[in-house]
């Protein structure tokens, strides 16, 4: 692309296969240079934050080893701010370990140095706590990769046995018991035991409710547990009960407290808010929920949390029949080049996108979008057949002009999907959502009303 040390306009034209006149090449070069500088600036900024965190960590270790605890604590507070503001999960475990070491050394060292038994007990409890945090991080990763749970089976059983052994000893602190029951709830979720999951989460919440330690020292962790409890309550609820309202209100109040993790707690509140009204199909709260969510700045969230939040928002918009709003959210996800979407989620969003275009009568787009979506499906067996059927079916129905024939086509599509479900042993992602939409088209009734009826069965 260079000629005599300068950009060659002809070569740049060939590279981009541009049919425009050469006079536009200057604009193209300028755009490319700006884009490149922007990306380099972003990379340099991200890299400098990591360097700063690394230096602070090293300074803490230097001061801590020399028993300069006050100075070490100052560096640790700076490190905490950087870690939580930038979602640097790889340093969180190290930070928590350093924080506990500092508390142990500066506050109680002089009282227990001569008592070897007490020292050993504290060291053992610290070891248990960090083993439990490590297990929790692994279980979250397993849950994120639900499609491949079989390969994690042995590891999940190993974690479950370890937790059972700790409970048998009955010598753990309340903080450890919290981590134990939090992990038990995740293991139950992975095994599909919803009742055991609820019991474990309630125990975890009751443990941290008895002490102000978590609310003061780890408010995000407390908020995360409260979110899990709210979502479990909503999953089995038939109405917006007073208990659910109180739990949501508690989480809302917690999100107002200014701290370095305020954004994360705000996310837990809003995600719980959407989840509750989505599961209860409460259309009357739609405007309030969406307005609150639209005010929230999602940029500080990690990829996984951001996608989960946006997906719940899209489903709520779909069930409340705000098809244009759902479409805007999907386009926002697809246009975000920094987000790496799992294949099954990408395809489900593509299906919802096609449904939204159908509903707002953009029929001329369906054929090309259908072909594009089908190209993304690569030998996914039952899920493949399911997605192909719905995509092809909706595209075909769009070409039918007669209302009676269109209704029959929807009935046939619904029956085809039911047959696929009966013939497969695996869970079909998005089947329940599509079942509600198809019944909405067949019965000509609100999606929320149909959703409530199907949930009650």
Buried (B, 14 or more C-beta within 10 A) or exposed (E): EEEEEEBBBEEBBEEEEBEEEEEEBEEBBEEEEEEEEEEEEEEEEEEEBBEBBEEBBEBBBEBBEEEEBEBBBBBBEBBBEBBBBBBBEEBBEBBBBBBBBBBBBBEEEEEBEEEEEEBEBBEEBBEBBBBBBEBBEBBEEBEEEBBEBEEBEEEBEEBBEBBEEBEEEEEBBEBBBBBBBBBBBBBBBBBEBEEBBBBBBBBBBEBBEEEEBBBEEBBBBBBBBBBBBBBBBBBEBEEBEEEBEEBBEBBBEBBEEEEBBBBBBBBBBBBBBBBBBBBBBBBEBBEEBBEBBEEBEBEBBEEBBBBBBBBBBBBBBBBBBBBEBBBEBBEEBBEBEEBEBBEBBBBBBBBBBBBBBBBEEBEEBBEEBBEEBBEEBEEBEBBBBBBBBBBBBBBBBBEBEEEEEBBBBBEEBBEBBEEBBEEBEEBBBBBEBBBBBBBBBBEEEBBBBBBBEEBEE
